[in-house]
Structure formats: C-alpha cells, structure tokens
Amino acid sequence: MMAYVIIKTDQQKAAETKVLKDFGINQRNATREQREYAQEIARRTLELKKDMEARKI
C-alpha cells in the first residue's frame, strides 16, 4: 500500500492559515473539508501571484 505525503513549505502553511482566518474559521476547529478548500485556494492564489510577478517587466 502506498502512502501519499505532501510536504508543505512555510509559505503554503501561512497562506492556508490566512485563508481560513479570512473566512472566519479557526484552524484548530476546521474540518478536513475546510482545510482542503483552504489548501486549494491558497495553492491557486500563490500560483497566480508567481505568474503575475513573472509577467512584470
């Protein structure tokens, strides 16, 4: 059986925490689904930020 492990950077963890906080959710009380949503929102947001910085001239 394979186990999938996701190693998060400090930047990713901070972004996820911020997303949860912005939606008024305490990180300790967040459900698994809420954490997954926050993770996806944070991932896409960081992706867009990197993309926008790369396009700056």
LINWO-V688554 format. One record per run of one state. SS is the DSSP state (2 for helix, 1 for strand, 0 for the rest). FROM is the first residue (numbers start at 1). LEN is the number of residues. If there is no record, write none. Layout:
((SS,FROM,LEN) (SS,FROM,LEN))
//
This chain:
((0,1,9) (2,10,13) (0,23,4) (2,27,3) (0,30,2) (2,32,24) (0,56,2))
//
